[in-house]
Amino acid sequence: MDLASSVTAEGLMIAAGRSFFDVAAEHDIITTVIGENAILPCRLITKHLPPSMELQWRKVGPGKDKTIYLYLYDESSPLVNSYPQDDKCSMGYLSPNGINSREWLRKKYEKKAEVFKGKEFGKGNISLKLNNIQVEDEGKYICSATANSFHRGIIIEVLVIGKKGLELEKADLSNSIILSPQEPAQACPFSTAHFIALSIIVLKLPNDRICTSSIG
């Protein structure tokens, strides 16, 4: 089964009206955590593929508009590399269209990004997977399909949440009592004789014991 026939498999929605294809996503905002992987959903919806098409993922923003992934096919003629090798690296052919199809991935994203292949791609799943998410991966991404003068695209926004541990910063612990695991809990003394200002420091100790101390 070739790509043209496989994308008409049962379960795909048919684009309405005059549109002979569309792109859609289950979610348009993806929230992820630093160090994790994220899937940016995108599906090609079509009844019949046109004789040639371009599928593209790119990141957009002020001064940051750049293509990440590009897939081209043309039933009428073989395709050749059309991008400088210092900008993108050829990833070979996507079967079953052979020399009539090519895909490219920006070199910076060789280990960062990948698209679904095989049966998933044949079903119209053109989602993009981003590996090892970092702060700089946050932003807006566009998944698009173009055939002749007809163009469809969707915007997926990626929000990145950092991992931060809780810690005490610049704390003066001179009047605090720190408990070891073997010591029983005891009150943290403080004096109110010359009360000017009171700051409370909370120390989380082993076995969930807590000691508070004042600095006045």
Stockholm file with secondary structure:
# STOCKHOLM 1.0

chainA/1-216         MDLASSVTAEGLMIAAGRSFFDVAAEHDIITTVIGENAILPCRLITKHLPPSMELQWRKVGPGKDKTIYLYLYDESSPLVNSYPQDDKCSMGYLSPNGINSREWLRKKYEKKAEVFKGKEFGKGNISLKLNNIQVEDEGKYICSATANSFHRGIIIEVLVIGKKGLELEKADLSNSIILSPQEPAQACPFSTAHFIALSIIVLKLPNDRICTSSIG
#=GR chainA/1-216 SS CCHHHHTTCTTCCCCCTTCSEEEECSCSEEEEETTSCEEECCEEEESSCCSEEEEEEEEESTTTCEEEEEEEEETTSCCCCCSCTTTEEECCCCTTSGGGEEEEEEGGGTTTEEECCHHHHHTTBCCEEECSCCGGGCEEEEEEEEETTEEEEEEEEEEEECCCCCCCCSCCCTTCCCCCTTSCCCCCCCCCTTCSCCEEEEEECGGGCEEEEEEC
#=GC SS_cons         CCHHHHTTCTTCCCCCTTCSEEEECSCSEEEEETTSCEEECCEEEESSCCSEEEEEEEEESTTTCEEEEEEEEETTSCCCCCSCTTTEEECCCCTTSGGGEEEEEEGGGTTTEEECCHHHHHTTBCCEEECSCCGGGCEEEEEEEEETTEEEEEEEEEEEECCCCCCCCSCCCTTCCCCCTTSCCCCCCCCCTTCSCCEEEEEECGGGCEEEEEEC
//
